Amino acid sequence: MQVAHPVLEPYVLPRSPYDAYVHGEQPDVPVLIGSNAEEARSLVDVSQVRAATFDADITARFGALPPALFAAYPHATDADARAARLDFERDLRFGWDMWAWARLHAAQSRAPVYAYRFERRPPFPATSIHAGWGASHFAELWYMFDHLDQAPWKSQPADRVLARAMSRYWVNFVKTGDPNAAGLAPWTPYAAAQPHVMRLGDTLEMGDVLGVDRLHVFDDVYARVRGKPFGIR
């Protein structure tokens, strides 16, 4: 006997996430989002980055970009250029996106958005493949799940404190839509009037968005591409 299988049509989002927000079509649910202070260290090899070819290398990778983007990441020396490339890649891949998402949700949704920046450098051994990666992409996962013992690293008391706090924040958010609870540092929602994020590092405290001046440059570039200011239909 033959069994007929239905033809599955590919599902296509009717709008991009950005357009869904500016049209007010996003779900009105609490959101918890963020990024890491050194996202690009685990994603980009900058050992060959040089000041003399900084602009040309990025152009070869991404195509022609506005001069303002290069100017936002000073690179007079090779050491400057390596740090600038890591900052550029962090902001391009994660920093601006999370900042944009937080602003859009705060402006359009009736539900809160809780934003964070993970800053803690895990105790990666010098012999580890992770050595030198710092607060890179994925580094927060050991803390968020309170799984520091999964790796044979010499965790410090501050690592344990952060892991316990982060796992509580995340569990509280999953249960109630609010990460706050007694005994935890207060985490206020992101808002236009108070654009702060929770800094998850040696201490837990609300702080400013990292490199916001550079992120505004990305805003200007994307606004020219869209032909209208950020958040406008």
Secondary structure, 3 states (H helix, E strand, C coil): CCCCCCCCCCCCCCCCHHHHHHCCCCCCCCEEEEEECCHHHHCCCCCCCCHHHHHHHHHHHHCCCCHHHHHCCCCCCHHHHHHHHHHHHHHHHHHHHHHHHHHHHHHHCCCCEEEEEECCCCCCCCCCCCCCCCCCCCCCHHHHCCCHHHCCCCCCHHHHHHHHHHHHHHHHHHHHCCCCCCCCCCCCCCECCECEEEEECCCEEEEECCCHHHHHHHHHHHHHHHCCCCCCC
